[in-house]
């Protein structure tokens, strides 16, 4: 039995980690931290966990915390993670970090988009935690940088094409929409019901912090530097991401050829599902699950391919993928704890 620690348990991601790990056959949640709710059961913060997890939130000093678990999930804000992750690593623990602090390979790029980095020596060691692309490296890692939600949806959509040199990398446009849980659980006027319901808007146009992460990982697949246009939007739903990605094809290739390419690329991937020809995915069909559904269309008139990718931003976009990564670094079956069938309606 592996002892797991959730640092930052009272956020949406922490709640999802608790839900998933509580049903994992080889994991015991040994400690869950929260400054705001210290002394309260997590099931008081999230009533849906009543009878599932009775763990009490604690505000624990890092010196005491490191001995309480074998693997830690750091579901904390950027900057906070880089301050605490080194303590876990120095104590011989394994870490799945859900912040952006270890996702960007180049410290200068990170600092341009975020803030000064105080744990640069661990950047080379951190493995980008997208199992469908980095499974072997993740399996031998002790620090996994769990991908962002938008990047997960976009990278999985494009990976087969970029890996095979099928698209002009100068033409990539990613148009993404997210539910409001992506903004976190903290008080935020822009995420209030009256601010969101009956509306639909773009935000952080040309300046979203996930941009360098997306470009970094797409460049690795394409084996060339690239720049994309990425625009996120806020949907009046609680959870889910839908990304529509456009790119010009380099070759005269038809719909069936592209479909066969995707089928071959993802044939052994439990959590990536390819939609039948003529149909496209929707957020409600992956809700509560670790699946990424992908639909595609070759637009012969424009010479572009259109890709539609959906995930649950709190599961495959955060906690579910983190558990998938934990399973790999701990030597478990990759699917353990993640067998939930999507909830519908």
FIDRENLO-847290 format. One line per 4 residues: number of its first residue (from 1); for each residue x, y, z of C-alpha. Coordinates in steps of 0.25 Angstrom, whole numbers. Layout:
// FIDRENLO-847290
NUM) X Y Z | ...
***
This chain:
// FIDRENLO-847290
1) 0 0 0 | 5 14 -4 | 3 26 5 | -1 38 -3
5) 0 52 2 | -9 63 -5 | -3 77 -2 | -14 87 -5
9) -26 77 -3 | -37 88 -2 | -37 93 -17 | -45 86 -28
13) -33 78 -32 | -30 74 -18 | -45 69 -17 | -44 61 -30
17) -31 55 -25 | -37 51 -12 | -49 45 -20 | -41 37 -29
21) -30 32 -19 | -41 28 -9 | -45 17 -18 | -31 13 -22
25) -28 -1 -17 | -13 1 -14 | -13 15 -9 | -16 21 5
29) -18 36 6 | -9 38 18 | -9 54 19 | -17 65 13
33) -13 79 15 | -21 92 15 | -18 105 22 | -32 110 21
37) -39 98 26 | -29 92 36 | -36 83 46 | -48 81 37
41) -52 68 30 | -50 69 15 | -64 64 14 | -69 76 21
45) -62 84 10 | -67 75 -1 | -80 68 4 | -80 58 -8
49) -68 52 -1 | -76 48 11 | -74 33 14 | -64 33 4
53) -52 40 11 | -52 44 25 | -38 50 25 | -36 63 33
57) -29 75 26 | -16 79 33 | -7 91 33 | 6 83 34
61) 20 89 35 | 28 84 23 | 38 77 32 | 27 68 38
65) 20 66 25 | 31 59 17 | 31 47 26 | 16 45 25
69) 15 40 11 | 22 32 0 | 17 40 -12 | 12 55 -12
73) 2 62 -21 | 5 77 -20 | -8 84 -24 | -4 98 -20
77) -2 111 -28 | 10 114 -36 | 22 119 -28 | 17 111 -16
81) 21 98 -22 | 35 102 -25 | 37 105 -11 | 32 91 -5
85) 35 81 -16 | 50 81 -14 | 48 77 1 | 40 65 -4
89) 51 61 -14 | 62 63 -4 | 55 53 6 | 54 43 -5
93) 40 44 -8 | 33 44 -22 | 25 56 -26 | 14 59 -37
97) 13 74 -37 | 0 80 -43 | 5 94 -44 | 13 100 -55
101) 26 101 -48 | 33 90 -54 | 26 89 -68 | 35 98 -75
105) 49 93 -79 | 55 107 -80 | 55 115 -67 | 56 128 -75
109) 43 125 -83 | 37 121 -70 | 41 134 -63 | 36 142 -75
113) 22 137 -74 | 21 134 -59 | 31 139 -48 | 46 137 -44
117) 49 122 -42 | 55 117 -29 | 57 102 -32 | 64 103 -46
121) 73 91 -43 | 61 82 -44 | 56 86 -57 | 64 76 -65
125) 60 65 -56 | 45 68 -57 | 37 59 -67 | 25 65 -75
129) 14 56 -70 | 6 53 -83 | 6 38 -82 | 2 36 -96
133) 15 42 -101 | 25 40 -89 | 21 27 -83 | 35 21 -82
137) 41 34 -76 | 30 36 -66 | 31 22 -61 | 46 24 -56
141) 43 38 -51 | 43 44 -37 | 37 57 -41 | 26 58 -51
145) 21 72 -56 | 6 69 -59 | 1 76 -71 | -8 88 -72
149) -23 85 -76 | -22 93 -89 | -9 87 -93 | -14 73 -91
153) -26 75 -100 | -17 82 -111 | -5 73 -111 | -13 60 -111
157) -21 66 -123 | -8 69 -131 | 2 59 -127 | 0 49 -138
161) 0 59 -149 | 13 66 -144 | 20 54 -141 | 18 50 -155
165) 21 63 -161 | 7 65 -167 | 4 80 -164 | 11 93 -167
169) 14 97 -153 | 13 112 -156 | -2 111 -158 | -6 104 -145
173) -18 111 -138 | -24 106 -125 | -38 111 -121 | -41 106 -107
177) -53 107 -97 | -53 103 -83 | -63 102 -71 | -62 111 -60
181) -55 101 -50 | -43 104 -58 | -42 117 -51 | -41 110 -37
185) -49 111 -25 | -44 124 -19 | -53 136 -19 | -53 142 -33
189) -63 152 -38 | -61 148 -53 | -66 133 -49 | -78 137 -41
193) -91 131 -47 | -97 144 -51 | -84 148 -58 | -83 135 -66
197) -97 129 -68 | -104 132 -82 | -90 137 -87 | -78 133 -94
201) -65 141 -95 | -51 140 -99 | -40 144 -89 | -25 146 -88
205) -25 147 -103 | -10 145 -108 | -5 145 -94 | -10 132 -87
209) 1 125 -78 | -1 112 -84 | 4 117 -98 | 19 114 -96
213) 16 100 -90 | 7 96 -102 | 18 102 -112 | 29 94 -104
217) 23 81 -105 | 17 83 -120 | 32 87 -124 | 37 74 -118
221) 27 66 -126 | 30 73 -139 | 45 74 -137 | 45 89 -140
225) 42 102 -133 | 28 107 -135 | 18 118 -131 | 3 116 -130
229) -9 125 -128 | -16 121 -116 | -29 127 -111 | -36 122 -98
233) -51 124 -95 | -60 123 -83 | -72 114 -84 | -84 115 -75
237) -82 101 -70 | -75 95 -58 | -65 86 -64 | -60 82 -78
241) -51 87 -89 | -53 87 -104 | -42 91 -113 | -43 93 -128
245) -30 92 -135 | -27 96 -149 | -15 94 -157 | -11 94 -172
249) -7 80 -178 | 7 79 -184 | 2 67 -193 | -10 64 -201
253) -16 54 -191 | -30 50 -190 | -39 48 -178 | -37 33 -178
257) -22 34 -178 | -23 43 -166 | -32 34 -159 | -24 22 -160
261) -12 30 -155 | -19 34 -142 | -24 20 -141 | -10 14 -141
265) -4 25 -132 | -14 23 -121 | -18 8 -123 | -13 4 -109
269) -17 17 -102 | -28 14 -92 | -32 28 -90 | -32 34 -104
273) -44 31 -112 | -46 34 -127 | -60 38 -131 | -66 31 -143
277) -65 39 -156 | -76 50 -157 | -77 51 -142 | -70 60 -132
281) -68 60 -117 | -75 68 -107 | -71 71 -93 | -83 64 -87
285) -78 51 -92 | -65 51 -84 | -71 58 -71 | -64 52 -59
289) -55 43 -66 | -41 42 -71 | -44 41 -85 | -40 50 -97
293) -49 49 -109 | -44 54 -122 | -51 56 -135 | -45 61 -148
297) -49 66 -162 | -40 69 -174 | -46 81 -181 | -42 79 -195
301) -47 93 -199 | -36 100 -191 | -26 89 -190 | -27 89 -175
305) -30 79 -164 | -39 82 -153 | -38 75 -140 | -48 75 -128
309) -43 70 -115 | -50 69 -102 | -46 66 -87 | -51 68 -73
313) -42 79 -69 | -42 74 -54 | -39 59 -58 | -31 57 -71
317) -27 72 -70 | -23 71 -55 | -25 60 -44 | -28 48 -53
321) -16 50 -61 | -8 52 -48 | -13 39 -43 | -9 32 -57
325) 5 38 -55 | 5 33 -40 | 2 19 -45 | 13 19 -55
329) 24 24 -45 | 19 14 -34 | 18 2 -44 | 3 0 -43
333) -6 -3 -55 | -8 11 -62 | -23 10 -61 | -25 7 -46
337) -34 17 -40 | -38 23 -53 | -49 13 -58 | -60 23 -56
341) -70 23 -68 | -73 37 -72 | -85 43 -65 | -97 46 -74
345) -106 54 -74
***
